[in-house]
Amino acid sequence: MTPRGIPPRTASISSGPTRAIWPLAAVRIFCLGAPLARAEAQVAIPFLFERFAGLRLDTRQAIEHKHVPVFNGLRALWVRAD
């Protein structure tokens, strides 16, 4: 038991402030919408290139990455239609 009488590995909103937020650090966070987003992209991207056959990466513009520790992605990906 913790000093407040709470069993380890549990948290209570009514238990008051704590020194650390250890329950959140011990849990792996998973986005439930991620598989759906990947499935949508697998369908949409081929249709995009089919519809706009001349779509190309614009090499005159830099690829801009997001600088967020928990998100891996792009801020901008410039394209052009030839």
TORDREN-676689 format. One record per residue: residue in three letters; x, y, z of N, C-alpha, C, O in turn. Coordinates in steps of 0.2 Angstrom, whole numbers, plus 5000, padded with zeros to 4 digits. Layout:
residues N
AlaXYZXYZXYZXYZ/...
//
This chain:
residues 82
Met500449945000500050005000500450065000501050065003/Thr500250114997500550184997500450215003499950195007/Pro500750275004500650315011499950335011499650345017/Arg499550345006498850365006498350305006497750315006/Gly498650245007498250185007497950155000497550115000/Ile498250184995498050164988498450104986499050104987/Pro498150044984498649994981499050014975498850054971/Pro499649984975500150004969499849994963499349954962/Arg500050034958499850024951499050044949498750024944/Thr498750084954498150114953498150184954498650204958/Ala497650224952497650294953496950314954496450284952/Ser496850364958496150384960496250464959496650494962/Ile495750494956495650564955495550594962495850654963/Ser495250564966495050594972495650584978495550614983/Ser496150554976496750544981497150604982497550604986/Gly497050664978497450724979498050724975498150674971/Pro498450774975499050784971499550734973499650714979/Thr499950714969500550664970501150694967501150744964/Arg501750664969502350694967502550674960502950714957/Ala502350624958502450604951501850574947501350544951/Ile501850574941501250544937501550484934501550474928/Trp501650434938501950364936501450324933501650284928/Pro500850324934500350284930500350294923500350254919/Leu500450364921500450384914501150364911501150344905/Ala501650364914502350344912502350264910502750244906/Ala501950224914502050154914501550124908501650064907/Val501150164905500650144900500850164893501050224892/Arg500850114889501050134882500450154879499850124879/Ile500450214876499850244873499850224865500350224862/Phe499250204863499050184856498450224854497950224857/Cys498550244848497950284845497550234841497750194837/Leu496950234843496450184840496250204833496050154829/Gly496350264831496250284824496750274819496650274813/Ala497350254822497950244817497850184812498050204806/Pro497550124814497450074809496950104803497050084797/Leu496450134805495950164800496350214796496150214790/Ala496750264799497050314795497550274790497550294784/Arg497850224792498350184787497950154781498150154776/Ala497350124783496950094778496650144773496650134767/Glu496450204776496250254771496750284767496650294761/Ala497350284769497950314765498050254760498250274754/Gln498050194761498150144756497650144751497850124745/Val497050164752496550174746496650244743496650244737/Ala496750294747496750364744497350374740497250414734/Ile497950354742498550374738498550354731498750384727/Pro498350284730498350264723497850304719498050314713/Phe497250314721496750354718497050424716496950454711/Leu497450454721497650524720498150524714498150564709/Phe498650474714499150464708498750444702499050464696/Glu498250404702497850384696497550454693497550464687/Arg497250494697496850554695497350604692497150634687/Phe497850614696498350664694499050624692499550624696/Ala499050604686499650564684500250594684500850564684/Gly500250664683500850704682501050734689501550774689/Leu500750704695500950734701501650714703501850654703/Arg502150754705502850744706503050784713502750834714/Leu503550754716503850794722504150854719504550854714/Asp504050914722504350974720505050974724505050994730/Thr505550964720506250964723506551034724507051034727/Arg506151084722506351154723506251174730506451224733/Gln505751134734505551154740505851104745505851044743/Ala505951124751506251074756505651034759505151064760/Ile505750974761505350934765505350954772505850954775/Glu504750974775504751004782504450954786503950924786/His504950934791504750884796504450914802504650974804/Lys503950884806503650904812504250894817504550844817/His504250944822504750934828504350924834504350964839/Val503950864834503550854840503850784843503850734839/Pro504050774849504350714851503850654851504150594850/Val503250664851502750604851502450594844502050544844/Phe502650634839502350624833502850624827503250674827/Asn502850574823503350564818502950584811502550544809/Gly503150634808502750654802503050714799503550744801/Leu502650734794502850794790502450854791501850844792/Arg502750914791502350974791502150994784501551014784/Ala502550984779502351004773502750954768503350944769/Leu502450934763502750894757502450924751501950914749/Trp502950964748502751004742502750964735503150924734/Val502150964731502150934725501950974720501751034721/Arg502050954713501850994708501550944702501650884703/Ala501150974698500850934693501150954686501151014684/Asp501450904683501850914677501350904671501450914665/
//
